[in-house]
Amino acid sequence: MGKEKNRNMKILNRIQAMNVKGRTIDRELTPLTAIIGPNMGGKSAIAAAVTVAALGYLPALGKLPNRTVQLMTPDADAMEIRASYSDGT
């Protein structure tokens, strides 16, 4: 049963985002990825993009779309988050 369950599991390989918390992000990820860097280096923008890609919203802001848009860079016309998974989706 455990092996069957693992075959259906997706692994996030790449996160791309535009205008998330003032950042443009394009990162390849591994099953064990650490996000480290200086203050104001974009760590929370990466974490927010991964969370929105996985859940469709940021739990701290709530599920309403007008809350998620708060992540968008001020004065930006759009925000985009793309995720690539191990199964090709």
ABEGO torsion letter per residue (X at the ends): XAAAAAAABBBBABBBBBGBGGBBBBBBBBABBBBBEBBGAGAAAAAAAAAAAAAGBBAAAEABAAAAAAABBBGBABBBBBBBBAAGX
